[in-house]
Amino acid sequence: MLLDSNSFAEAMGISSRAARKAFATGRSNGFVLPLVQVSAQRGGAGGKVWALAVDRCPAELKAKLGVFEGPFEAPFEDTLNGAVEAWQREEQADRLRIIAPVLDLEKRSAERASTFRAIAAGVHLIRGVPARLAETTIRDLGPAA
């Protein structure tokens, strides 16, 4: 679910101008706002239009926005109804194991970059098969650098 700045302003009880400022800075009331660029839209600074990705917001911000997780947001396993095969779960677990050392490091830091290089230098098992992975591939496995 995406919220534009006007809907965000209404939900938070702030002015439209304050909401636009929050979207421009990416912060509001101590929260980092998970913003996404909306394609096929024009306006804003540089012609870009931004929206708040509500599903990525922390629980406290969701509560302020009046968005609560309901029964429709079931756990992963219940949602897919067996559509994920065992080998897919195994592969995802391997990917998580490979990128785990970088997950808690600060983005765009020298330490994180050197960790990516160190991971790329090794051989990793993916579903029991040894594989060498390029640094760019390892970066694609996890969150944005």
TIRO-944480 format. One record per residue (C-alpha): residue number from 1; residue in three letters; x, y, z. Coordinates in nm, 4 decimals, decimal comma. Layout:
N
+------+------+----------+----------+----------+
: resi : resn :        u :        v :        w :
+------+------+----------+----------+----------+
:  NUM :  ala :        X :        Y :        Z :
...
+------+------+----------+----------+----------+
This chain:
145
+------+------+----------+----------+----------+
: resi : resn :        u :        v :        w :
+------+------+----------+----------+----------+
:    1 :  met :   0,0000 :   0,0000 :   0,0000 :
:    2 :  leu :   0,1317 :   0,3434 :  -0,0955 :
:    3 :  leu :   0,0360 :   0,6804 :   0,0542 :
:    4 :  asp :   0,0919 :   1,0112 :  -0,1190 :
:    5 :  ser :   0,1931 :   1,3167 :   0,0820 :
:    6 :  asn :  -0,1635 :   1,4490 :   0,1113 :
:    7 :  ser :  -0,2947 :   1,1186 :   0,2490 :
:    8 :  phe :   0,0046 :   1,1029 :   0,4827 :
:    9 :  ala :  -0,0715 :   1,4549 :   0,6077 :
:   10 :  glu :  -0,4340 :   1,3663 :   0,6739 :
:   11 :  ala :  -0,3460 :   1,0418 :   0,8548 :
:   12 :  met :  -0,0775 :   1,2067 :   1,0712 :
:   13 :  gly :  -0,2801 :   1,5212 :   1,1412 :
:   14 :  ile :  -0,0202 :   1,7553 :   0,9930 :
:   15 :  ser :  -0,0319 :   2,0156 :   0,7184 :
:   16 :  ser :   0,0262 :   1,9263 :   0,3544 :
:   17 :  arg :   0,3367 :   2,1430 :   0,3567 :
:   18 :  ala :   0,4799 :   1,9533 :   0,6563 :
:   19 :  ala :   0,4060 :   1,6248 :   0,4803 :
:   20 :  arg :   0,5840 :   1,7394 :   0,1629 :
:   21 :  lys :   0,8823 :   1,8436 :   0,3748 :
:   22 :  ala :   0,8821 :   1,5030 :   0,5468 :
:   23 :  phe :   0,8800 :   1,3313 :   0,2069 :
:   24 :  ala :   1,1640 :   1,5552 :   0,0870 :
:   25 :  thr :   1,3817 :   1,4752 :   0,3890 :
:   26 :  gly :   1,2679 :   1,1152 :   0,4326 :
:   27 :  arg :   1,1972 :   1,1695 :   0,8036 :
:   28 :  ser :   0,8966 :   1,2508 :   1,0153 :
:   29 :  asn :   0,8635 :   1,2655 :   1,3949 :
:   30 :  gly :   1,1765 :   1,0564 :   1,4454 :
:   31 :  phe :   1,0797 :   0,7916 :   1,1909 :
:   32 :  val :   1,2727 :   0,7161 :   0,8743 :
:   33 :  leu :   1,0112 :   0,7053 :   0,6005 :
:   34 :  pro :   1,0372 :   0,4178 :   0,3512 :
:   35 :  leu :   0,9678 :   0,6168 :   0,0357 :
:   36 :  val :   0,9444 :   0,4809 :  -0,3177 :
:   37 :  gln :   0,9425 :   0,6702 :  -0,6428 :
:   38 :  val :   0,6117 :   0,6381 :  -0,8252 :
:   39 :  ser :   0,6637 :   0,5724 :  -1,1929 :
:   40 :  ala :   0,4516 :   0,7268 :  -1,4677 :
:   41 :  gln :   0,3867 :   1,0350 :  -1,2532 :
:   42 :  arg :   0,5118 :   1,3899 :  -1,2952 :
:   43 :  gly :   0,5556 :   1,6663 :  -1,0447 :
:   44 :  gly :   0,7608 :   1,7415 :  -0,7387 :
:   45 :  ala :   1,1275 :   1,8334 :  -0,7344 :
:   46 :  gly :   1,2981 :   1,7181 :  -1,0511 :
:   47 :  gly :   0,9720 :   1,5744 :  -1,1806 :
:   48 :  lys :   0,9789 :   1,2927 :  -0,9253 :
:   49 :  val :   0,6781 :   1,1811 :  -0,7261 :
:   50 :  trp :   0,7307 :   0,9930 :  -0,4018 :
:   51 :  ala :   0,4962 :   0,7754 :  -0,1983 :
:   52 :  leu :   0,5217 :   0,6132 :   0,1433 :
:   53 :  ala :   0,5451 :   0,2314 :   0,1325 :
:   54 :  val :   0,3205 :   0,1576 :   0,4304 :
:   55 :  asp :   0,4033 :  -0,2140 :   0,4365 :
:   56 :  arg :   0,7694 :  -0,1264 :   0,5048 :
:   57 :  cys :   0,6923 :   0,1137 :   0,7904 :
:   58 :  pro :   0,7774 :   0,0232 :   1,1508 :
:   59 :  ala :   0,4847 :  -0,0916 :   1,3663 :
:   60 :  glu :   0,4795 :   0,2367 :   1,5638 :
:   61 :  leu :   0,4391 :   0,4421 :   1,2463 :
:   62 :  lys :   0,1709 :   0,2042 :   1,1163 :
:   63 :  ala :  -0,0175 :   0,2572 :   1,4426 :
:   64 :  lys :   0,0069 :   0,6370 :   1,4042 :
:   65 :  leu :  -0,1196 :   0,6062 :   1,0476 :
:   66 :  gly :  -0,4065 :   0,3869 :   1,1654 :
:   67 :  val :  -0,2896 :   0,0906 :   0,9602 :
:   68 :  phe :  -0,3044 :  -0,2327 :   1,1526 :
:   69 :  glu :  -0,2044 :  -0,5800 :   1,0512 :
:   70 :  gly :  -0,5166 :  -0,7843 :   1,0168 :
:   71 :  pro :  -0,5951 :  -1,1459 :   0,9394 :
:   72 :  phe :  -0,5297 :  -1,0738 :   0,5710 :
:   73 :  glu :  -0,1586 :  -1,0317 :   0,6528 :
:   74 :  ala :  -0,0962 :  -1,3942 :   0,7404 :
:   75 :  pro :   0,2469 :  -1,5432 :   0,8030 :
:   76 :  phe :   0,4550 :  -1,6301 :   0,4977 :
:   77 :  glu :   0,3833 :  -2,0032 :   0,5122 :
:   78 :  asp :   0,0065 :  -1,9554 :   0,5378 :
:   79 :  thr :  -0,0050 :  -1,7022 :   0,2556 :
:   80 :  leu :   0,1606 :  -1,9233 :  -0,0032 :
:   81 :  asn :  -0,0405 :  -2,2388 :   0,0793 :
:   82 :  gly :   0,2436 :  -2,4729 :  -0,0067 :
:   83 :  ala :   0,3378 :  -2,2900 :  -0,3283 :
:   84 :  val :   0,7017 :  -2,2752 :  -0,2159 :
:   85 :  glu :   0,8922 :  -2,5960 :  -0,2678 :
:   86 :  ala :   1,1453 :  -2,7311 :  -0,0181 :
:   87 :  trp :   1,4358 :  -2,6649 :  -0,2566 :
:   88 :  gln :   1,3288 :  -2,2988 :  -0,2806 :
:   89 :  arg :   1,3315 :  -2,2628 :   0,0966 :
:   90 :  glu :   1,6739 :  -2,4315 :   0,1085 :
:   91 :  glu :   1,8106 :  -2,1945 :  -0,1565 :
:   92 :  gln :   1,6767 :  -1,8890 :   0,0263 :
:   93 :  ala :   1,8312 :  -2,0125 :   0,3523 :
:   94 :  asp :   2,1657 :  -2,0496 :   0,1720 :
:   95 :  arg :   2,1387 :  -1,6976 :   0,0315 :
:   96 :  leu :   2,0613 :  -1,5564 :   0,3749 :
:   97 :  arg :   2,3560 :  -1,7452 :   0,5245 :
:   98 :  ile :   2,5877 :  -1,5991 :   0,2588 :
:   99 :  ile :   2,4842 :  -1,2350 :   0,3081 :
:  100 :  ala :   2,4313 :  -1,2533 :   0,6863 :
:  101 :  pro :   2,7690 :  -1,0920 :   0,7712 :
:  102 :  val :   2,6738 :  -0,7669 :   0,5922 :
:  103 :  leu :   2,3158 :  -0,7267 :   0,7146 :
:  104 :  asp :   2,4023 :  -0,5431 :   1,0368 :
:  105 :  leu :   2,6788 :  -0,3262 :   0,8913 :
:  106 :  glu :   2,6176 :   0,0378 :   0,8090 :
:  107 :  lys :   2,5232 :   0,0965 :   0,4472 :
:  108 :  arg :   2,7873 :   0,2585 :   0,2237 :
:  109 :  ser :   3,0610 :   0,2002 :   0,4817 :
:  110 :  ala :   3,4130 :   0,0814 :   0,4078 :
:  111 :  glu :   3,3637 :  -0,2119 :   0,6443 :
:  112 :  arg :   3,0545 :  -0,3276 :   0,4550 :
:  113 :  ala :   3,2348 :  -0,2975 :   0,1196 :
:  114 :  ser :   3,5295 :  -0,5018 :   0,2437 :
:  115 :  thr :   3,2900 :  -0,7650 :   0,3801 :
:  116 :  phe :   3,1236 :  -0,7935 :   0,0381 :
:  117 :  arg :   3,4677 :  -0,8403 :  -0,1200 :
:  118 :  ala :   3,5628 :  -1,1038 :   0,1390 :
:  119 :  ile :   3,2415 :  -1,2966 :   0,0753 :
:  120 :  ala :   3,3009 :  -1,2795 :  -0,3008 :
:  121 :  ala :   3,6514 :  -1,4225 :  -0,2548 :
:  122 :  gly :   3,5172 :  -1,7444 :  -0,1020 :
:  123 :  val :   3,3380 :  -2,0510 :  -0,2322 :
:  124 :  his :   2,9831 :  -2,0981 :  -0,1069 :
:  125 :  leu :   2,7473 :  -2,3928 :  -0,1010 :
:  126 :  ile :   2,4104 :  -2,3277 :  -0,2614 :
:  127 :  arg :   2,1828 :  -2,6304 :  -0,2320 :
:  128 :  gly :   2,4913 :  -2,8411 :  -0,1704 :
:  129 :  val :   2,6730 :  -2,7260 :  -0,4857 :
:  130 :  pro :   2,9960 :  -2,5244 :  -0,4455 :
:  131 :  ala :   2,9739 :  -2,1900 :  -0,6242 :
:  132 :  arg :   3,1804 :  -1,8761 :  -0,6633 :
:  133 :  leu :   2,9737 :  -1,5602 :  -0,6642 :
:  134 :  ala :   3,0684 :  -1,2216 :  -0,8045 :
:  135 :  glu :   3,0500 :  -0,9255 :  -0,5687 :
:  136 :  thr :   2,7640 :  -0,7740 :  -0,7700 :
:  137 :  thr :   2,5711 :  -1,0999 :  -0,7432 :
:  138 :  ile :   2,6176 :  -1,1040 :  -0,3660 :
:  139 :  arg :   2,4977 :  -0,7440 :  -0,3457 :
:  140 :  asp :   2,1882 :  -0,8453 :  -0,5450 :
:  141 :  leu :   2,1085 :  -1,1256 :  -0,2980 :
:  142 :  gly :   2,0389 :  -0,8891 :  -0,0116 :
:  143 :  pro :   1,9246 :  -0,5403 :   0,0793 :
:  144 :  ala :   2,0469 :  -0,2379 :  -0,1120 :
:  145 :  ala :   2,4043 :  -0,1404 :  -0,0449 :
+------+------+----------+----------+----------+
